[in-house]
């Protein structure tokens, strides 16, 4: 399966699109003003210990305090003793090394852990551990043992710390392990040296920016080329690859064309579609994706697809097609937390099993941890996807100032009746000479047409004249009643 990686760079942001067969499969956006902090290591200071929540707030120098739960304190769960309550482990004013494991989301601060890990291309270094683990995605026990033996063969006897062998290491050579070990040892040594002279709160280690993470995390055997539309970024990536991942250097290409790279490959249109609630299927069916604070829901509909044989086959085919599209949309939109998929009801257990199996296959391409619970008694498919950073919609959008994020606005008629009630309230409290309504064009037009009689009746009731004035900058819900 051939894979292309497109990198669009501007001074303000870097965008990465992973393409397969000309279709966007994954999308990452990083802005200079709001760079992600997951995997960053800080020297933090304990601000408050909360025994009732078994957690603590840690100052790491960000706008909001970060959050550390007792279960994420490595020393507390790896010393062989029963887990101690957090008030026995931490105290206010204490300094400690912490790593961000989840971005600040909404009103919540970043989530921390005291178990440190530094990622390389093939290995993840665990300085506090001693064991060698293998990615769960490598399922063959024989392959897992072979990789452990390969790594142990190149580790110096005096070496301290543990490792996790990443999935990409399945087909690698000992020499590559050696370069990864040297790179990670250097990073850890620099972090320790900085920590000795640092005063909390302070950043000790910053994760690579998105363009360099492409070389570390995204390049695999399927990668055919990496197109970069910035010469400066291309040169920086080439220099990094030369020292760290020479194989990737052969994939790097500078794109000098005048037509924007993302326009050329249809990525801009895909981003627009990924912000829409409705996603059309090729068969004529469609999905409705709703993202809320508590969960994300995906509703599958047959739409204009009528099938060729019978209704059950039509439903089955629509659901099968939806599995591939849902899996891709979860990656594109970076949707996390609880996800409920409402596939079209299927009578046949064989069809349900086939849809579930196809869905799991489609989700297997995802690099984020996913748990699928299968169909519930109500016929809903329940799953979770690990949430480590903001979704695409939260990065690119904000709540609508007109509807305040409801997705709906009050009708002009509803606003008219609110205004009439407001004038009655004002007339009972104040003895104004005249009342003037300032409103949107739609509301004023309604007062001049269908609701003109209601306005005249109100004027007679309060025995005062009521005038109208259009405010072109007002939204449909905005209005003011001015006492003249």
C-alpha positions as CSV (number, residue, x, y, z in Angstrom):
1,X,0.0,0.0,0.0
2,X,1.8,3.1,-1.3
3,X,1.7,6.1,1.0
4,X,2.6,9.8,0.4
5,X,3.1,12.4,3.0
6,X,2.4,16.1,2.1
7,X,3.8,18.9,4.3
8,X,2.5,22.4,3.9
9,X,4.5,25.0,5.8
10,X,3.6,28.7,6.5
11,X,5.2,31.0,9.1
12,X,2.1,30.5,11.3
13,X,1.4,26.7,11.0
14,X,2.6,23.4,9.6
15,X,0.1,20.9,8.2
16,X,0.8,17.3,7.4
17,X,-1.5,15.0,5.3
18,X,-0.9,11.3,4.9
19,X,-2.3,10.1,1.5
20,X,-3.1,6.6,0.3
21,X,-4.5,6.0,-3.2
22,X,-5.0,9.8,-3.6
23,X,-7.2,10.0,-0.5
24,X,-6.3,11.8,2.8
25,X,-6.1,9.2,5.5
26,X,-4.6,11.3,8.4
27,X,-4.2,14.9,9.1
28,X,-2.1,16.8,11.6
29,X,-2.0,20.6,12.2
30,X,0.5,22.3,14.5
31,X,0.5,26.1,15.0
32,X,3.5,28.1,16.3
33,X,1.3,29.9,18.7
34,X,-0.3,26.7,20.1
35,X,2.2,23.9,19.8
36,X,1.3,20.6,21.4
37,X,2.9,19.7,24.7
38,X,2.3,16.0,25.0
39,X,5.6,14.2,25.8
40,X,7.2,17.4,27.1
41,X,9.1,16.9,30.4
42,X,9.0,19.6,33.0
43,X,10.4,20.3,36.5
44,X,7.1,21.1,38.2
45,X,6.1,22.3,41.6
46,X,3.2,20.9,43.7
47,X,0.6,23.6,44.3
48,X,-2.2,21.7,46.0
49,X,-2.7,18.1,47.1
50,X,-6.4,16.9,47.0
51,X,-6.8,13.8,49.2
52,X,-10.5,13.5,48.3
53,X,-9.7,13.2,44.6
54,X,-6.4,11.4,45.1
55,X,-4.8,13.9,42.8
56,X,-2.6,17.1,42.9
57,X,-2.3,20.3,40.9
58,X,1.2,20.9,39.5
59,X,2.6,24.2,38.3
60,X,4.6,23.6,35.1
61,X,4.6,27.1,33.9
62,X,1.4,27.0,31.8
63,X,-1.7,29.2,32.0
64,X,-3.6,26.5,33.8
65,X,-2.2,24.2,36.5
66,X,-1.6,20.6,35.3
67,X,-3.3,17.5,36.9
68,X,-1.5,14.5,38.4
69,X,-3.5,11.5,39.6
70,X,-2.1,9.1,42.2
71,X,-2.3,6.2,39.6
72,X,0.2,8.2,37.4
73,X,2.9,8.4,40.1
74,X,5.5,5.9,39.0
75,X,7.4,5.7,42.3
76,X,4.1,4.9,44.1
77,X,3.2,1.9,41.9
78,X,6.5,0.4,41.1
79,X,8.2,-0.1,44.4
80,X,6.5,-3.4,45.3
81,X,4.6,-1.9,48.2
82,X,0.8,-1.3,48.3
83,X,-0.2,2.0,46.7
84,X,0.1,4.9,49.2
85,X,-2.5,7.7,49.3
86,X,-1.3,10.8,47.4
87,X,-1.0,12.8,50.6
88,X,1.7,10.4,51.8
89,X,3.6,10.8,48.6
90,X,3.4,14.5,47.7
91,X,3.4,17.7,49.6
92,X,2.8,21.3,48.7
93,X,5.9,23.1,47.4
94,X,7.6,19.8,46.4
95,X,9.5,19.8,43.0
96,X,9.4,16.7,40.7
97,X,10.0,15.6,37.2
98,X,6.7,15.2,35.3
99,X,5.8,14.4,31.7
100,X,2.6,15.5,29.9
101,X,0.5,12.6,28.8
102,X,-2.6,14.5,27.7
103,X,-3.0,18.0,26.2
104,X,-5.1,20.6,28.1
105,X,-8.6,20.1,26.7
106,X,-11.3,22.8,27.1
107,X,-11.3,23.9,30.7
108,X,-9.1,21.0,31.9
109,X,-5.4,21.4,32.5
110,X,-2.8,19.0,31.1
111,X,-2.6,15.5,32.6
112,X,0.8,14.5,33.9
113,X,2.7,11.3,34.8
114,X,6.0,10.9,36.7
115,X,6.8,7.8,34.6
116,X,9.1,9.3,31.9
117,X,9.5,8.1,28.4
118,X,11.4,9.5,25.4
119,X,10.5,8.3,21.9
120,X,12.9,7.5,19.2
121,X,12.1,6.1,15.8
122,X,12.4,2.4,16.7
123,X,12.6,2.5,20.5
124,X,10.9,4.3,23.4
125,X,13.4,4.8,26.3
126,X,12.1,4.3,29.8
127,X,14.9,5.6,32.2
128,X,13.1,4.4,35.3
129,X,12.5,0.9,34.1
130,X,14.7,-2.2,33.5
131,X,12.7,-4.4,31.2
132,X,12.4,-4.5,27.4
133,X,8.8,-4.5,26.1
134,X,7.5,-4.9,22.6
135,X,4.6,-3.0,20.9
136,X,1.3,-4.9,21.3
137,X,0.8,-4.4,17.5
138,X,3.5,-7.0,17.0
139,X,1.4,-10.1,17.7
140,X,3.8,-13.0,16.8
141,X,5.5,-14.2,20.0
142,X,8.4,-15.5,17.9
143,X,8.9,-12.1,16.4
144,X,8.6,-10.4,19.8
145,X,11.3,-12.6,21.3
146,X,13.6,-12.1,18.2
147,X,13.3,-8.3,18.6
148,X,14.1,-8.5,22.3
149,X,17.2,-10.6,21.6
150,X,18.3,-8.3,18.8
151,X,18.1,-5.3,21.1
152,X,19.8,-7.0,24.1
153,X,22.7,-8.0,21.8
154,X,23.6,-4.4,21.2
155,X,23.0,-2.9,24.7
156,X,26.2,-2.2,26.7
157,X,26.4,-4.3,29.9
158,X,26.5,-1.1,32.1
159,X,23.5,0.4,30.3
160,X,20.6,1.6,32.6
161,X,17.0,1.9,31.8
162,X,14.4,0.0,29.8
163,X,12.9,0.2,26.3
164,X,9.7,-0.5,24.4
165,X,10.4,-1.7,20.8
166,X,8.0,0.2,18.5
167,X,6.0,-1.5,15.7
168,X,8.2,0.1,12.9
169,X,11.2,-1.9,14.2
170,X,9.8,-5.2,12.9
171,X,12.2,-5.2,9.9
172,X,15.3,-3.4,11.1
173,X,19.0,-4.1,11.6
174,X,21.1,-4.0,14.8
175,X,23.0,-0.9,13.5
176,X,19.8,1.1,13.5
177,X,19.1,0.1,17.1
178,X,22.5,1.3,18.0
179,X,21.9,4.8,16.5
180,X,18.5,5.0,18.2
181,X,20.1,4.0,21.6
182,X,22.8,6.7,21.2
183,X,20.3,9.3,20.2
184,X,18.0,8.6,23.2
185,X,21.0,8.4,25.6
186,X,22.1,11.8,24.5
187,X,18.6,13.3,25.0
188,X,18.3,11.8,28.5
189,X,21.8,13.0,29.5
190,X,20.9,16.6,28.4
191,X,17.6,16.4,30.3
192,X,19.4,15.3,33.5
193,X,22.0,18.0,33.2
194,X,19.4,20.7,32.7
195,X,17.4,19.5,35.7
196,X,20.3,19.8,38.1
197,X,20.4,23.6,37.6
198,X,16.8,24.3,36.9
199,X,14.3,25.9,39.2
200,X,10.6,24.9,39.0
201,X,8.5,25.4,36.9
202,X,10.8,24.9,33.9
203,X,10.6,23.0,30.6
204,X,13.4,20.4,30.4
205,X,12.7,18.5,27.2
206,X,10.4,19.6,24.3
207,X,9.0,17.1,21.9
208,X,10.0,17.5,18.3
209,X,8.0,19.7,16.1
210,X,5.5,18.1,13.6
211,X,7.9,18.2,10.6
212,X,10.6,16.3,12.4
213,X,8.1,13.9,14.0
214,X,7.1,12.9,10.5
215,X,10.6,11.4,10.0
216,X,10.5,9.7,13.4
217,X,6.9,8.5,13.6
218,X,5.2,8.5,10.2
219,X,7.8,7.0,7.8
220,X,7.3,3.3,7.3
221,X,7.8,0.6,4.6
222,X,4.7,1.9,2.7
223,X,6.1,5.4,2.4
224,X,7.0,6.3,-1.2
225,X,7.8,10.0,-0.9
226,X,7.5,13.1,1.4
227,X,6.7,16.3,-0.4
228,X,7.5,19.6,1.4
229,X,6.5,23.0,0.0
230,X,9.1,24.9,2.1
231,X,12.8,24.8,1.1
232,X,13.9,25.8,4.6
233,X,11.9,23.0,6.2
234,X,13.0,20.6,3.5
235,X,16.7,21.4,4.3
236,X,16.1,21.1,8.1
237,X,14.4,17.7,7.7
238,X,17.1,16.5,5.4
239,X,19.8,17.4,7.9
240,X,17.9,15.7,10.7
241,X,17.3,12.6,8.6
242,X,21.0,12.4,7.7
243,X,22.0,12.1,11.3
244,X,19.0,10.1,12.6
245,X,17.2,8.3,9.8
246,X,19.3,8.2,6.6
247,X,16.7,5.9,4.8
248,X,14.1,8.7,5.0
249,X,16.4,11.1,3.1
250,X,15.6,9.2,-0.1
251,X,11.9,10.0,0.3
252,X,12.3,13.8,0.8
253,X,11.3,16.0,-2.1
254,X,11.0,19.8,-2.2
255,X,7.8,20.9,-4.0
256,X,8.6,24.1,-5.9
257,X,5.3,24.4,-7.8
258,X,3.2,27.6,-7.9
259,X,-0.1,25.9,-7.3
260,X,-0.5,25.2,-3.5
261,X,0.4,21.7,-2.6
262,X,-2.8,21.0,-0.6
263,X,-4.9,22.3,-3.4
264,X,-3.1,20.1,-6.0
265,X,-3.9,17.0,-4.0
266,X,-7.4,17.9,-2.8
267,X,-6.5,18.2,0.8
268,X,-8.2,21.6,1.3
269,X,-11.6,20.2,0.2
270,X,-11.1,17.2,2.5
271,X,-10.4,19.5,5.5
272,X,-13.7,21.4,4.7
273,X,-15.6,18.0,4.6
274,X,-14.0,17.0,7.9
275,X,-15.6,20.0,9.5
276,X,-19.1,19.2,8.2
277,X,-21.6,17.2,10.2
278,X,-22.7,15.3,7.1
279,X,-20.4,12.9,5.2
280,X,-21.7,11.4,2.0
281,X,-21.0,7.8,1.1
282,X,-20.3,6.8,-2.5
283,X,-23.3,4.5,-2.6
284,X,-25.7,7.4,-1.8
285,X,-25.9,6.8,2.0
286,X,-24.5,9.3,4.4
287,X,-23.2,9.8,8.0
288,X,-24.1,12.4,10.5
289,X,-21.3,13.1,13.0
290,X,-22.1,15.0,16.2
291,X,-19.3,16.0,18.6
292,X,-20.4,16.9,22.1
293,X,-18.6,17.4,25.5
294,X,-19.5,13.9,26.7
295,X,-19.2,11.8,23.6
296,X,-19.2,11.7,19.8
297,X,-22.1,10.1,17.9
298,X,-22.1,8.7,14.4
299,X,-25.4,8.0,12.7
300,X,-25.5,5.9,9.5
301,X,-28.3,6.4,7.0
302,X,-29.1,4.8,3.6
303,X,-30.1,8.1,2.1
304,X,-30.7,7.8,-1.7
305,X,-29.2,4.3,-1.9
306,X,-31.9,1.8,-2.8
307,X,-29.8,-1.3,-3.5
308,X,-30.2,-3.9,-6.2
309,X,-31.8,-7.0,-4.5
310,X,-33.5,-6.6,-1.1
311,X,-33.6,-4.2,1.8
312,X,-31.4,-6.3,4.1
313,X,-28.6,-6.4,1.5
314,X,-29.0,-2.6,1.0
315,X,-28.5,-2.1,4.8
316,X,-25.6,-4.5,4.9
317,X,-23.8,-2.8,2.0
318,X,-24.3,0.7,3.4
319,X,-23.0,-0.4,6.9
320,X,-20.0,-2.1,5.4
321,X,-19.1,1.1,3.4
322,X,-19.7,3.2,6.5
323,X,-17.1,1.2,8.5
324,X,-14.3,2.4,6.3
325,X,-15.5,6.0,6.2
326,X,-16.1,6.2,9.9
327,X,-12.6,4.9,10.7
328,X,-11.0,7.5,8.4
329,X,-13.2,10.3,9.8
330,X,-12.1,9.5,13.3
331,X,-8.5,9.9,12.3
332,X,-9.0,13.0,10.2
333,X,-11.1,14.8,12.8
334,X,-9.0,13.3,15.7
335,X,-12.1,12.4,17.6
336,X,-11.5,10.9,21.0
337,X,-13.2,9.7,24.2
338,X,-16.5,7.8,24.0
339,X,-17.8,7.2,20.5
340,X,-21.2,5.7,19.7
341,X,-21.9,4.4,16.2
342,X,-25.5,3.9,15.2
343,X,-25.3,1.6,12.2
344,X,-28.6,0.8,10.4
345,X,-30.4,-2.0,12.3
346,X,-29.5,-5.4,10.9
347,X,-31.7,-8.5,11.5
348,X,-29.0,-11.0,10.7
349,X,-26.4,-11.8,13.3
350,X,-24.1,-12.9,10.5
351,X,-24.3,-9.3,9.0
352,X,-23.6,-7.7,12.4
353,X,-20.6,-9.9,12.9
354,X,-19.3,-9.1,9.4
355,X,-19.7,-5.3,10.0
356,X,-18.0,-5.5,13.3
357,X,-15.1,-7.4,11.9
358,X,-14.7,-5.0,8.9
359,X,-14.8,-2.1,11.3
360,X,-12.0,-3.5,13.5
361,X,-9.9,-4.0,10.4
362,X,-10.5,-0.4,9.3
363,X,-9.6,0.8,12.8
364,X,-6.4,-1.2,12.8
365,X,-4.7,1.4,10.7
366,X,-5.1,4.0,13.5
367,X,-2.0,4.8,15.5
368,X,-4.1,5.9,18.5
369,X,-5.2,3.3,21.1
370,X,-8.8,2.2,20.4
371,X,-11.1,-0.2,22.3
372,X,-14.3,-1.5,20.5
373,X,-16.9,-3.0,22.8
374,X,-19.2,-4.4,20.0
375,X,-22.9,-3.9,19.6
376,X,-25.0,-3.1,22.7
377,X,-28.5,-4.4,23.4
378,X,-29.9,-1.3,21.7
379,X,-27.9,-2.1,18.5
380,X,-25.4,0.7,19.1
381,X,-21.7,0.0,18.6
382,X,-19.7,1.4,21.5
383,X,-16.0,2.2,21.4
384,X,-13.4,4.5,22.9
385,X,-10.5,6.3,21.2
386,X,-7.7,7.7,23.3
387,X,-7.9,11.5,23.5
388,X,-4.4,13.1,23.7
389,X,-4.9,16.4,21.8
390,X,-7.7,18.7,20.6
391,X,-10.0,17.5,17.8
392,X,-9.7,19.1,14.3
393,X,-12.9,21.1,14.9
394,X,-11.6,22.5,18.2
395,X,-8.3,23.5,16.6
396,X,-9.8,25.2,13.5
397,X,-13.2,26.4,14.8
398,X,-14.9,28.2,17.7
399,X,-18.5,28.2,19.0
400,X,-20.8,30.2,16.7
401,X,-21.3,33.7,18.2
402,X,-24.8,33.8,16.8
403,X,-26.2,30.5,18.2
404,X,-23.5,30.1,20.9
405,X,-22.7,26.6,19.7
406,X,-26.3,25.3,19.7
407,X,-26.3,24.8,16.0
408,X,-29.7,26.5,15.7
409,X,-31.0,30.1,15.9
410,X,-34.3,31.3,17.1
411,X,-36.8,32.1,14.3
412,X,-37.5,35.7,13.5
413,X,-41.1,35.1,14.8
414,X,-39.8,33.9,18.2
415,X,-37.6,37.0,18.4
416,X,-40.5,39.2,17.5
417,X,-42.6,37.8,20.4
418,X,-39.7,38.2,22.8
419,X,-39.5,41.9,21.8
420,X,-43.2,42.4,22.4
421,X,-42.9,40.9,25.9
422,X,-39.9,43.1,26.6
423,X,-41.8,46.3,25.6
424,X,-44.6,45.3,28.0
425,X,-42.2,44.9,30.8
426,X,-40.5,48.2,30.1
427,X,-43.8,50.0,29.8
428,X,-44.9,48.9,33.3
429,X,-41.7,50.2,34.9
430,X,-40.9,53.4,32.9
431,X,-43.0,56.1,31.4
432,X,-41.2,56.7,28.1
433,X,-42.4,59.0,25.3
434,X,-41.7,56.4,22.6
435,X,-40.2,52.9,22.3
436,X,-37.8,52.1,19.4
437,X,-37.0,48.5,18.3
438,X,-33.5,47.9,17.0
439,X,-33.3,44.6,15.3
440,X,-32.0,42.6,12.3
441,X,-33.5,43.0,8.8
442,X,-35.5,39.7,9.1
443,X,-37.1,40.7,12.4
444,X,-38.0,44.3,11.3
445,X,-39.4,42.9,8.0
446,X,-41.7,40.5,10.0
447,X,-42.9,43.4,12.1
448,X,-43.8,45.4,9.0
449,X,-45.6,42.4,7.4
450,X,-47.1,39.4,9.3
451,X,-46.7,40.8,12.8
452,X,-47.7,44.4,12.0
453,X,-51.2,43.9,13.6
454,X,-49.5,42.5,16.8
455,X,-47.3,45.6,16.9
456,X,-50.2,47.9,16.4
457,X,-52.2,46.2,19.2
458,X,-49.2,46.5,21.6
459,X,-48.9,50.2,20.8
460,X,-52.6,50.7,21.6
461,X,-52.2,48.7,24.8
462,X,-49.4,50.8,26.2
463,X,-50.7,54.0,24.7
464,X,-47.3,54.9,23.3
465,X,-45.8,54.9,19.7
466,X,-43.4,52.1,18.7
467,X,-40.9,52.7,15.9
468,X,-38.6,50.3,14.0
469,X,-35.0,50.6,13.0
470,X,-32.9,48.0,11.1
471,X,-29.4,47.3,12.5
472,X,-27.5,45.6,9.7
473,X,-24.8,44.2,12.0
474,X,-27.3,42.5,14.3
475,X,-27.7,38.7,14.1
476,X,-31.3,37.4,14.0
477,X,-31.4,36.9,17.7
478,X,-30.0,40.3,18.6
479,X,-32.3,43.2,19.5
480,X,-32.5,46.3,21.7
481,X,-35.5,48.2,22.9
482,X,-34.7,51.9,23.3
483,X,-36.7,54.2,25.5
484,X,-37.1,57.6,23.9
